[in-house]
Amino acid sequence: MRSGAIDSLQIVTVGPISVGIQLSSGRLEAAAARRFAGFLSDEKPDLVIKLQEGAAQPDSIPIEIQSVERRGSLLKMQADFASLDLDFDSCLGCATVITGSDAQLRNAIDNLMRFLVSQLLLERRAVLLHAAGVAIEDGGAILFVGPNGAGKSTIARLSLESGYGILGDDLIVVEPETRTCYATPFMGELQIIGAVQVATIRSIFLIEQAGQHQVLPIASAEAVGALVAQAQPLGFVDRGRIPDLIGWVSPLAPICRRLRFRKDSGFWEVILSSSANTAK
């Protein structure tokens, strides 16, 4: 059922991407405004999506994508949380999200936007990367890259407690050619929006939990493979574009290292010490 049909337009800007969402109900408008607070803008949208509510679903809904089909400029996506039809040439699309509780509706919109932003970034040779971003001096940032459960949110929390600013603890927009990274509204366990919006990437650490803090070198090919593996959502990137993706992230390989860490802020001492030694 539509509640207060209004067809209002909200523009969500994530890094270099702006998506216009044409909302067909007051409930959708409220959900999007709450979910993307801090990322709403008056930028000219790169794409406009007409969004409507679908059928009500049980409280517990998976968030898996079932299929993505790309034919020329046309893209079709079917997922547990939404369906999407998109034309890159006309920069127009339509989507239906599942409904239910207010929290469920916000989560469905969030997952739809994650997919949309990731696809639009690929058109710009940029990626939505599974990473925590921590701000350092002089407008720089360090990215901590890893899959779910690797410890990105733990590193972000410990960094906050140590006085660092963060861009986010789950997904970060990365432009490899310029080594620029951007905050996103896509939060992990911390459920907070980073205070820093854009920064220059100084270092990237591929993280794994261990019994001690240790920074290790990593071969370029291994670093590139790890970055590609953490691009979102890799399983639904056109296979023909994987070689392109490898080429796009390759400029980041020289600033990649491996970080083994335990759950205390002592890893920062090891990182700063290793950076000072590298600079000598």
C-alpha positions in Angstrom: 0.0 0.0 0.0 1.3 3.5 -0.8 1.3 5.9 2.0 1.2 9.5 0.9 2.2 9.2 -2.7 4.6 12.2 -3.4 7.2 11.2 -5.9 9.8 13.4 -4.2 13.5 13.3 -5.2 16.4 12.8 -2.8 20.0 12.9 -4.1 22.5 10.7 -2.3 26.1 11.6 -2.9 28.8 9.0 -2.1 32.3 10.2 -3.1 32.2 11.0 -6.8 28.8 9.4 -7.4 25.3 11.0 -7.0 22.2 8.9 -7.2 18.8 10.5 -7.4 16.0 8.4 -5.7 12.5 9.3 -6.9 10.4 8.1 -3.9 6.8 7.0 -4.4 5.7 7.2 -0.8 6.1 9.3 2.4 7.3 6.1 4.1 10.1 5.6 1.6 11.0 9.3 1.8 11.4 9.0 5.6 13.3 5.8 5.4 15.8 7.2 2.8 16.2 10.5 4.6 17.0 8.7 7.9 19.3 6.1 6.3 21.4 8.6 4.2 21.5 11.6 6.6 24.8 13.3 6.0 25.0 12.2 2.4 22.0 14.0 1.0 23.0 16.8 -1.4 21.8 19.1 -4.3 24.4 17.7 -6.7 23.3 16.8 -10.2 22.6 13.1 -10.1 24.5 10.7 -12.4 21.5 8.4 -12.3 17.8 8.6 -11.2 16.0 5.6 -9.8 12.3 5.4 -9.3 11.8 3.5 -6.1 8.6 1.8 -4.9 7.6 -0.6 -2.1 6.9 -4.2 -2.9 5.2 -6.9 -0.9 5.6 -7.2 2.9 8.0 -9.9 4.0 8.8 -11.7 7.3 11.0 -9.9 9.8 14.1 -12.0 9.0 15.1 -11.6 5.3 18.3 -12.7 3.7 20.3 -10.1 1.9 21.7 -12.2 -0.9 21.8 -11.2 -4.6 20.4 -14.0 -6.8 21.3 -12.7 -10.2 22.8 -9.8 -12.2 22.4 -9.6 -15.9 24.2 -7.0 -18.1 23.4 -6.6 -21.8 25.0 -3.6 -23.3 23.7 -0.6 -21.4 21.0 -2.5 -19.6 21.4 -4.1 -16.2 18.9 -6.2 -14.3 19.4 -7.3 -10.7 17.3 -9.6 -8.6 17.9 -10.0 -4.9 16.1 -11.0 -1.7 15.8 -7.3 -0.7 15.0 -5.7 -4.1 14.7 -5.9 -7.8 16.3 -3.4 -10.2 16.2 -2.5 -13.9 18.7 0.1 -15.0 19.7 1.7 -18.3 23.2 3.3 -18.2 22.6 5.2 -21.5 19.5 7.0 -20.3 20.8 7.1 -16.7 17.3 6.0 -15.6 16.1 3.0 -13.7 13.3 1.6 -11.5 13.5 -0.6 -8.4 11.2 -2.3 -6.0 12.3 -2.9 -2.4 10.7 -5.4 0.1 8.7 -3.8 2.9 7.9 -4.7 6.5 9.2 -3.0 9.6 10.8 0.5 9.3 14.2 -1.0 10.0 13.7 -3.7 7.4 12.7 -1.1 4.8 15.8 1.0 5.6 18.1 -2.1 5.3 16.5 -3.0 1.9 17.2 0.6 0.6 20.7 0.4 2.0 21.5 -2.8 0.3 20.1 -1.6 -3.0 22.2 1.6 -2.8 25.3 -0.5 -2.0 24.8 -2.4 -5.2 24.0 0.7 -7.3 27.0 2.7 -6.0 29.3 -0.2 -6.7 28.1 -0.5 -10.3 28.4 3.2 -11.0 31.9 3.3 -9.5 33.0 0.6 -11.9 31.9 2.9 -14.8 34.5 5.4 -13.4 37.3 3.0 -12.8 36.7 3.2 -9.0 35.7 0.5 -6.5 33.6 0.1 -3.3 36.1 -1.7 -1.1 35.6 -3.7 2.0 37.8 -1.6 4.3 38.0 0.5 7.4 39.4 4.0 6.7 41.3 5.9 9.4 42.3 9.5 9.0 45.9 10.5 9.7 47.7 13.9 9.5 47.9 16.1 6.4 44.6 14.9 4.9 45.8 11.3 4.6 44.2 8.0 5.4 45.2 4.4 6.0 42.9 1.7 4.8 42.5 -1.7 6.6 41.2 -4.2 4.1 39.6 -7.5 4.8 36.5 -9.7 4.5 33.6 -9.8 7.0 35.0 -10.9 10.4 38.6 -9.9 9.7 38.5 -7.1 12.2 37.8 -3.9 10.3 35.3 -2.6 12.9 37.6 -3.6 15.7 40.4 -1.5 14.1 38.1 1.4 13.6 36.9 1.3 17.2 40.4 1.1 18.6 41.5 3.9 16.4 38.6 6.1 17.5 39.6 5.4 21.2 43.1 6.4 20.3 42.0 9.8 19.0 42.0 9.1 15.3 39.1 10.1 13.0 37.6 7.5 10.7 36.0 7.5 7.3 34.1 4.3 8.0 34.4 0.7 9.3 33.0 -1.4 6.4 32.9 0.0 2.9 35.1 2.8 1.5 35.0 4.3 -2.0 38.5 4.1 -3.6 39.7 5.9 -6.8 43.0 3.9 -7.4 44.4 6.2 -10.1 44.4 9.3 -7.8 44.8 7.3 -4.5 41.7 9.1 -3.2 39.2 7.5 -0.7 35.8 8.6 0.4 33.5 7.9 3.3 30.2 6.1 2.6 26.9 5.8 4.5 27.4 2.0 4.5 28.2 1.1 8.1 29.6 -2.0 9.8 29.3 -3.0 13.4 30.1 0.4 14.8 27.0 1.9 13.2 28.5 5.4 13.0 29.2 7.7 10.1 32.8 8.8 9.8 33.7 12.4 10.6 36.1 12.6 7.6 34.6 12.6 4.1 37.6 12.4 1.7 41.4 11.7 2.1 44.5 10.7 0.2 45.4 7.1 0.7 48.9 6.8 2.3 49.0 3.1 3.1 46.8 0.0 2.8 47.0 -2.9 5.2 45.6 -6.3 4.4 44.5 -7.4 7.9 44.4 -10.7 9.8 44.0 -11.3 13.5 47.0 -12.9 15.3 48.6 -13.2 18.7 51.0 -10.3 18.1 51.2 -7.0 16.1 53.3 -7.4 13.0 53.7 -5.5 9.7 54.9 -7.7 6.8 55.7 -7.0 3.1 53.4 -8.4 0.5 54.1 -9.2 -3.2 52.4 -7.0 -5.7 50.4 -9.8 -7.3 49.1 -11.0 -4.0 48.2 -7.4 -3.0 46.2 -6.8 -6.2 44.5 -10.2 -5.9 43.4 -9.3 -2.3 42.1 -5.9 -3.3 40.1 -7.3 -6.2 38.7 -10.0 -3.9 37.4 -7.3 -1.5 35.7 -5.2 -4.2 32.0 -5.1 -3.7 30.2 -7.1 -5.0 32.9 -9.1 -6.8 30.6 -12.1 -7.5 28.5 -9.9 -9.7 31.1 -8.0 -11.6 30.9 -8.9 -15.3 33.6 -11.5 -15.8 34.9 -9.6 -18.9 35.7 -6.6 -16.6 37.8 -8.5 -14.1 41.0 -7.9 -16.1 40.1 -4.2 -16.2 39.5 -4.2 -12.4 42.9 -5.8 -11.9 44.5 -3.1 -13.9 42.6 -0.3 -12.1 43.7 -1.4 -8.6 47.3 -2.2 -9.6 48.6 1.4 -8.8 47.7 0.7 -5.1 50.0 -2.4 -4.9 53.2 -0.4 -3.9 51.5 1.0 -0.8 50.1 -2.3 0.4 51.4 -4.4 3.3 50.1 -7.1 5.6 49.1 -6.3 9.2 48.7 -9.0 11.8 47.2 -7.6 14.9 45.6 -8.5 18.2 42.6 -6.6 19.7 44.4 -3.7 21.3 45.6 -0.4 20.0 49.3 -1.4 20.0 49.1 -2.1 16.3 49.4 1.7 15.8 52.8 1.8 17.4 54.0 -1.0 15.0 52.4 0.8 11.9 54.0 4.1 12.8 57.4 2.5 13.5 57.3 0.6 10.2 56.3 3.8 8.3 59.2 5.7 9.9 61.7 3.0 8.9 60.3 2.9 5.3 60.7 6.6 5.0 64.4 6.5 6.0 
